[in-house]
Amino acid sequence: PGFAVTATGLSYDTIEVTWQPLDPELADITSGYSVEWYFQAIPVSTYMTSIGVFLHHIPDLDPYTNYTIRVSPVTKDGLEIVTGSAKARTLAPGMWETTYFFSS
């Protein structure tokens, strides 16, 4: 099974991604979370967070563009446990209000 990830367009170049905490028995073996983002199924970049972090801002994106964000908890051995994903669109230039797109 997957796990809940939500992505939100915050501005013309930034998306915020949040995800659910792991069950305590899985948290003991996890070293952090892999956050990857894609444009038209092409990987753009990956960021590794620390354990206990459930939010990441992805800056410097293209304006008014759809992205897919994939989050996976990673074990201390480097294995992905489960994966969740969401889609979001950056806002048009000049727009700053928080807007939700394609949350899952």
N, C-alpha and C positions, 0 to 999 in steps of 0.2 A: 504493500500500500504506500501511497505517496504521503506527503505531509503538507500542511497549509502554508502557502506563501501568498503575500499580497504585495502588489506593486502600485505605486501612485506617482503620477507626473506632478512634480512640485514646481517646475519652472520650464523655461524654454530649453534648458540643457541638463536638468537634474531629475532623476527618478529616485524615489525612496522605496526600499524593499524591506518588508518585515516578515518574520516567520515564527511559527509556534515553537516553544521550548520542547525539548525531547523528554520522553518518559525518563524518570530518574535512573532506571536500570541501564538505559542506553547512554545517558549523560556521563556515567562513570568511565566509559571506554572511548569517549569522543574528545578529540583534540581541538576541534573548531568546526567552522562551516565554510564550504566552498560556495562562493557567489559568482556565477558566470552570467554574462549577458550576451545576447545574440541579436544581430540585425539580419533579417531575411535568412534565418537558419545558419548564418555565418558567425562563428564565435568572434566576439570583439575583444573581450578581456575577462580575466578571472581575478577574484580577490579572496583571500583567506582571512576569516575573522577569528577571534578568540572564542573559546567556550564561554557561555554566559552572555554573549552578544546576540541580540535578536533583531537588529536593525542596521541597515547600511544605506548610505546615500551614494548614488552613482553619478558623478559629475562629468562635465565636458562631453556630453552627448550632442548629437545633431538635433536642431530644433524640429518640432512637429513630425517626429519620426516614431514608428512603432518598434518596440524592443521586446524580446522575450527574456525573462530573468529566471535562472535555474539555481536553486539552493539545495545543497546536500550536506548533511552532517558527515564529517570525516573522522574515522577512527584513528587512534594513535599509530596504527599500522599503515595508514594512508588509504583505507578502503572507504567507499561511500556506503552509508547504511540505507538511507531512503532518499528520494528526490522529490521535490515539489517545484512547481513553476507557475509563473503568472506573466501576463502581458501588460504593458503600459505604453503610453505615448507621451513624449515630451510635449510641452505646450508650444503654441506659436510664439514667435518673438514678441516681447512686450507683455506677455501674460504671466502672472505670478501666483494667482490663486490656486489652492489645492483642488485638483480635479481627479476623480477616480475613473480609471478605464480598465475594463477586462479583468477585474480582480477575481481570483479563484482560490 
